[in-house]
Amino acid sequence: NKELYDSYIQLANSQTQQMRYTDAITNIKNAQHIVAGETDKVMALNNEITHLYLKSNKPDDAIDIQLQALKDKKISSLPHQKMMITEKIGDLYLENKDNEKAIQYFDESYQWAIQSGQTIKARDLLIRLGKLYRATGRSKKADEMEMAFLNDLQTMLSKDSTLTDELKIKAAEEKIITLETEKNLNDHLLSKQNTINYLLIFGILLLVIFLFLILKAYQK
């Protein structure tokens, strides 16, 4: 089976180089049947078929292959799988200049990202959604989603098994800076940061003076 699978893939690659996209798609589908029980491989091959449909100027077929994958419980049985597929569908609709459909599937992907505990992915999708909402005159919706995300951030990070403690801190800082920059809060953040820095410097100076006085008294 592995040899047959490799043969189909090699043939498909050769046909792709010759721009025989329809034949290549047929052979990739043949390869899919061989690895039907291996979800990751099936999804990767689905993405390759999608890419070939786009090369063939068939965006509707590209979208359809992903929609079929979304309905296939063997492929999209887990939240993270649904997250990846719905994001891909959103990408395709966005490329097809259908913002409303793109928003629909990005939002669905965002919900799956939260459900599967992938905070960074949820952040990335939220940023994309925010840009689309603002581009279509719905800034209030973008603001509401961003504030809800910030409010739930600590809880999400505590449940995110994909992050180490260091990454959690970095992710939290990055999300706060990114989202609050979108909302024109940079001045406020810088002001708070400067105040903290001044207090730290002042505290360090006091400590140095205190240590100096103790050392001087001890020398006496």
C-alpha positions as CSV (number, residue, x, y, z in Angstrom):
1,N,0.0,0.0,0.0
2,K,2.8,2.4,0.8
3,E,4.5,1.8,-2.5
4,L,1.2,2.4,-4.3
5,Y,0.6,5.5,-2.3
6,D,4.0,6.9,-3.1
7,S,3.5,6.1,-6.8
8,Y,0.3,8.0,-6.9
9,I,1.9,11.0,-5.2
10,Q,4.9,10.9,-7.5
11,L,2.7,10.8,-10.6
12,A,0.6,13.6,-9.3
13,N,3.7,15.7,-8.7
14,S,4.9,15.1,-12.2
15,Q,1.5,15.9,-13.7
16,T,1.4,19.1,-11.6
17,Q,4.7,20.2,-13.1
18,Q,3.3,19.6,-16.5
19,M,0.2,21.6,-15.5
20,R,-2.1,18.6,-16.0
21,Y,-4.0,19.6,-12.9
22,T,-7.1,17.5,-13.5
23,D,-5.0,14.3,-13.8
24,A,-3.0,15.3,-10.7
25,I,-6.1,15.7,-8.7
26,T,-7.4,12.3,-9.7
27,N,-4.1,10.7,-8.6
28,I,-4.1,12.6,-5.3
29,K,-7.7,11.4,-4.6
30,N,-6.5,7.8,-5.4
31,A,-3.7,8.3,-2.8
32,Q,-6.3,9.5,-0.3
33,H,-8.2,6.3,-0.5
34,I,-5.1,4.4,0.5
35,V,-4.6,6.5,3.7
36,A,-8.3,7.0,4.4
37,G,-7.7,6.2,8.1
38,E,-4.9,8.8,8.6
39,T,-6.6,12.1,9.2
40,D,-3.6,14.3,9.0
41,K,-2.5,12.9,5.6
42,V,-6.0,13.1,4.2
43,M,-6.3,16.8,5.3
44,A,-2.9,17.6,3.8
45,L,-3.9,16.0,0.5
46,N,-7.2,17.9,0.6
47,N,-5.2,21.1,0.8
48,E,-3.1,20.0,-2.1
49,I,-6.2,19.3,-4.2
50,T,-7.6,22.7,-3.1
51,H,-4.3,24.3,-4.3
52,L,-4.6,22.6,-7.7
53,Y,-8.2,23.7,-8.1
54,L,-7.1,27.3,-7.5
55,K,-4.3,26.8,-10.1
56,S,-7.0,25.6,-12.5
57,N,-9.1,28.7,-11.9
58,K,-11.8,26.7,-10.2
59,P,-12.3,28.5,-6.8
60,D,-15.8,27.0,-6.3
61,D,-14.4,23.5,-6.6
62,A,-11.6,24.5,-4.2
63,I,-14.2,25.6,-1.6
64,D,-16.3,22.6,-2.2
65,I,-13.5,20.1,-1.4
66,Q,-13.0,21.8,2.0
67,L,-16.8,21.9,2.7
68,Q,-16.9,18.2,2.0
69,A,-14.1,17.6,4.4
70,L,-15.9,19.7,7.1
71,K,-18.9,17.4,6.7
72,D,-16.8,14.2,6.8
73,K,-16.8,13.1,10.5
74,K,-13.7,10.9,9.8
75,I,-11.7,14.0,8.9
76,S,-13.3,16.7,11.2
77,S,-14.2,14.9,14.3
78,L,-12.1,17.0,16.6
79,P,-12.3,20.7,17.4
80,H,-8.7,21.5,16.2
81,Q,-9.4,19.7,12.9
82,K,-12.6,21.8,12.4
83,M,-10.7,24.9,13.3
84,M,-8.1,24.3,10.5
85,I,-10.7,23.4,7.9
86,T,-13.0,26.3,8.7
87,E,-10.1,28.7,8.6
88,K,-9.1,27.3,5.2
89,I,-12.6,27.9,3.9
90,G,-12.5,31.4,5.2
91,D,-9.2,32.0,3.4
92,L,-10.8,30.7,0.2
93,Y,-13.8,32.9,0.5
94,L,-11.6,35.9,1.3
95,E,-9.5,35.2,-1.8
96,N,-12.8,35.0,-3.7
97,K,-13.7,38.5,-2.4
98,D,-16.7,37.2,-0.4
99,N,-16.1,39.0,2.9
100,E,-19.3,37.9,4.5
101,K,-18.6,34.2,4.0
102,A,-15.0,34.7,5.1
103,I,-16.2,36.3,8.3
104,Q,-18.7,33.5,8.9
105,Y,-16.0,30.8,8.6
106,F,-13.3,32.7,10.4
107,D,-15.7,33.3,13.3
108,E,-16.5,29.6,13.3
109,S,-12.8,28.7,13.3
110,Y,-12.2,31.2,16.1
111,Q,-14.8,29.4,18.3
112,W,-13.2,26.1,17.5
113,A,-9.8,27.5,18.4
114,I,-11.1,28.6,21.8
115,Q,-12.8,25.2,22.4
116,S,-9.7,23.3,21.5
117,G,-7.6,25.5,23.9
118,Q,-5.4,27.1,21.2
119,T,-5.0,30.7,22.5
120,I,-2.4,31.9,19.9
121,K,-4.5,30.6,17.0
122,A,-7.6,32.2,18.5
123,R,-5.6,35.5,18.7
124,D,-4.6,35.3,15.1
125,L,-8.2,34.6,13.9
126,L,-9.5,37.4,16.1
127,I,-7.1,39.9,14.5
128,R,-8.3,38.8,11.0
129,L,-11.9,39.1,12.1
130,G,-11.3,42.5,13.5
131,K,-9.8,43.8,10.3
132,L,-12.7,42.4,8.3
133,Y,-15.3,43.8,10.6
134,R,-13.7,47.2,10.4
135,A,-13.3,47.0,6.7
136,T,-17.1,46.4,6.4
137,G,-18.1,49.2,8.8
138,R,-18.6,47.1,11.9
139,S,-15.9,48.5,14.2
140,K,-18.2,48.1,17.3
141,K,-18.4,44.4,16.7
142,A,-14.6,44.2,16.4
143,D,-14.2,46.1,19.6
144,E,-16.6,43.9,21.5
145,M,-14.9,40.7,20.4
146,E,-11.5,42.1,21.3
147,M,-12.6,43.2,24.8
148,A,-14.3,39.8,25.4
149,F,-11.1,38.1,24.3
150,L,-9.0,40.2,26.7
151,N,-11.4,39.6,29.6
152,D,-11.2,35.8,29.0
153,L,-7.5,35.7,28.3
154,Q,-6.2,34.6,31.7
155,T,-8.8,31.7,31.8
156,M,-7.9,30.6,28.2
157,L,-4.2,30.7,28.9
158,S,-4.6,28.6,32.1
159,K,-6.4,25.9,30.0
160,D,-4.0,26.0,27.0
161,S,-1.9,22.9,27.2
162,T,0.0,23.9,24.0
163,L,1.9,26.7,25.8
164,T,4.7,26.6,28.4
165,D,4.6,29.1,31.2
166,E,7.1,31.3,29.3
167,L,5.1,31.2,26.1
168,K,1.9,32.0,28.1
169,I,3.4,35.2,29.4
170,K,4.8,36.1,26.0
171,A,1.5,35.3,24.3
172,A,-0.4,37.4,26.9
173,E,1.8,40.4,26.4
174,E,1.7,40.1,22.6
175,K,-2.1,39.8,22.6
176,I,-2.6,42.8,24.9
177,I,-0.2,45.0,23.0
178,T,-1.6,44.0,19.6
179,L,-5.3,44.3,20.5
180,E,-4.9,47.5,22.5
181,T,-2.9,49.1,19.7
182,E,-5.8,48.4,17.4
183,K,-7.9,50.4,19.8
184,N,-5.5,53.3,19.9
185,L,-4.5,52.7,23.6
186,N,-0.7,52.9,23.0
187,D,-0.4,56.3,24.7
188,H,-2.1,55.0,27.8
189,L,0.1,51.9,27.9
190,L,3.3,53.9,27.4
191,S,2.3,56.2,30.2
192,K,1.7,53.3,32.6
193,Q,5.0,51.7,31.5
194,N,6.9,54.9,32.0
195,T,5.4,55.4,35.5
196,I,6.4,51.9,36.5
197,N,9.9,52.4,35.1
198,Y,10.3,55.7,37.1
199,L,9.1,54.0,40.3
200,L,11.6,51.2,39.7
201,I,14.5,53.6,39.1
202,F,13.5,55.6,42.2
203,G,13.3,52.5,44.3
204,I,16.7,51.3,43.1
205,L,18.3,54.7,43.9
206,L,16.8,54.5,47.4
207,L,18.2,51.0,47.9
208,V,21.7,52.1,46.7
209,I,21.6,55.1,49.1
210,F,20.4,52.8,52.0
211,L,23.1,50.3,51.3
212,F,25.8,53.0,51.1
213,L,24.7,54.4,54.5
214,I,24.8,51.0,56.1
215,L,28.2,50.3,54.7
216,K,29.5,53.7,55.9
217,A,28.1,53.1,59.4
218,Y,29.7,49.7,59.5
219,Q,33.1,51.1,58.6
220,K,32.9,53.5,61.5
